[in-house]
Amino acid sequence: MDAPSQDCTIEEQCGVVRFLWAEGVKPVEIHRHMLAQFGQSTMGQRKVYEWVERFKLGRTRVTDGHSGRPSTSRTQDHKSSRKAFSPQEYRNYLNYITNALCCKGTM
């Protein structure tokens, strides 16, 4: 057997979980196989069980789809509903925030 692969990504490990689960291997055995192969970089046993449950529910992708920044709504309705600050209101707001953060000072 080759040396354990220590630099395996989570996506690759999820692919292993999906493959072995499809082969009928129980989650506890999947985790044992992964520990033998990936060593300390193996996902936890609970995560293996979570991924098996996801695959049982019909999930096919091995990424969790949460990469990058969350999107924000930029519709015209939201833009027009924002209150525009006057310069004095803006200064008052900044002073309020500055004082609330215990950074005494004025703008």
N, C-alpha and C positions, 0 to 999 in steps of 0.2 A: 504494500500500500504506500502511496506517495505521502509526503509530509503534509500536515494540515494546512489548508489555505486560510491564512489569517486575515486577508484583506477582502473579504466577501461583503458586498453591499447588502443592505436590508432587502432590496428588491430581488437580488439573487437568492437570498435565503427564503423569501416568500415563494419564489419559483420552485425551490426544493420542497417546501411544505406542500405546495399545490400538487406537484408531481407525485410525491410519496403518498399523500392522502388519496389521490386518484388511483393509486396502486393498492389501496386498502390497508395501508400501514396506519396504526393507531398513533395519536398525537404524542404519547409518551415515548414511543419508539422513534418517531420522527425527531424528537428533541435529542434523544440519545445519539442517533446517527449524526445529527448536526454538531453536537458537542465533540464527537470523535473527529469530525472533519474540520470544523472551523474553530475549535478551542474556545478561548475566552471571548471572542468576538461574536459568539452565537447569541441570537435573540433568546430571551427568557422563555421558560416553558409556558407561562401564561400567555405570552404573545403567540406561541405556536398554536395553542388552543383557540385563541381569538381568531387567528387566520383560518384555521380549519373550519370554524363556525361560519366565517364569511364565505368560504368556498361552498359549504353545505347550503347556504342561502342563495347560491347562484352566482356569486362574484367570480369573475374571470380574470380581472386585472390584478397584478401583484404590486401596484403602487397605490398609496393611500390618497393620492390626488390633492394633497394639501401643500404643494410646493409653491413658493413665491409669496408675494404680498396678497392679502385679501383685496378683492375688488371693491370699489366704492361706487355708489350711485352718482351718476353725473347727468341726470336728465335735466331738461330745461325747467321742469316743475320744481325740482330741488334747488336749482340755482336761483330761481326767482323767489323762492320762499325764504331764502336766507335774509336775515336782517342786515342791512348795510350800516356799519358804524360810522358816525361822524368822526372827524379827527379828535374832538374832545372826548367822545365816548370811548374811542380806542385808547387814548392816553389814560383815562380813568380805569379802564379794564386792565391795562398793563400794570398800572400802579397797584390795583387790587391783587392781581396774581403775584406780583413781586412781594408785596407785604404778606400775603398768605404763605409764601415759601420762606418767610423769615429772612428775606434779603432786603433789608431796609434801604430805601433809595427812591428817588423820584425820576421821572422821565420828562 
